[in-house]
């Protein structure tokens, strides 16, 4: 596989993970008036999404691809 294509695929995956993390953090605000269990669930989902985003960012950093997020 061409390294450039591999980088492009990983960058696209990172961008999707980044958008997902932002969306999940937005859900915390929406869950704020639904009670503590909803806030807990939204917070856990947001943390997992952020961890996934950071994992892809680390992989890209190891490949020498600079990212800003």
C-alpha positions in Angstrom: 0.0 0.0 0.0 1.3 3.5 -0.8 2.2 5.3 2.4 0.4 8.4 1.3 -2.8 6.5 0.9 -2.3 4.9 4.3 -1.8 8.3 5.8 -4.9 9.7 4.1 -7.0 6.8 5.4 -5.7 7.3 8.9 -6.3 11.0 8.7 -9.9 10.5 7.6 -10.4 8.0 10.5 -8.9 10.6 12.9 -11.2 13.3 11.5 -14.3 11.1 12.0 -13.1 10.2 15.6 -12.5 13.9 16.2 -16.0 14.8 15.1 -17.5 12.0 17.1 -15.7 13.2 20.3 -17.0 16.7 19.8 -20.5 15.4 19.3 -20.3 13.2 22.4 -19.1 16.2 24.5 -22.1 18.1 23.2 -24.3 15.3 24.4 -23.2 16.0 28.0 -24.8 19.4 27.8 -28.0 17.9 26.4 -28.0 15.3 29.2 -27.5 17.9 31.9 -31.3 18.3 32.6 -32.1 14.6 32.3 -30.4 13.6 35.6 -27.2 12.2 37.0 -27.4 8.8 35.2 -27.7 10.4 31.8 -24.8 12.7 32.6 -22.7 9.7 33.7 -23.5 7.8 30.5 -22.7 10.8 28.3 -19.5 11.5 30.2 -18.3 7.9 29.8 -19.2 7.9 26.1 -17.3 11.2 25.6 -14.3 9.9 27.4 -14.1 6.8 25.2 -14.5 9.0 22.1 -11.7 11.3 23.2 -9.5 8.3 24.0 -10.1 6.9 20.5 -9.3 10.3 18.9 -6.1 10.6 20.9 -5.1 7.1 19.9 -5.4 8.0 16.2 -3.6 11.3 16.8 -0.7 9.4 18.4 -0.5 7.0 15.4 -0.4 9.9 13.0 2.2 11.6 15.2 4.3 8.5 15.1 4.1 8.7 11.3 5.2 12.3 11.3 1.9 13.8 10.3 1.3 17.1 12.2 -2.2 17.6 13.7 -4.0 20.5 15.3 -6.9 19.7 17.5 
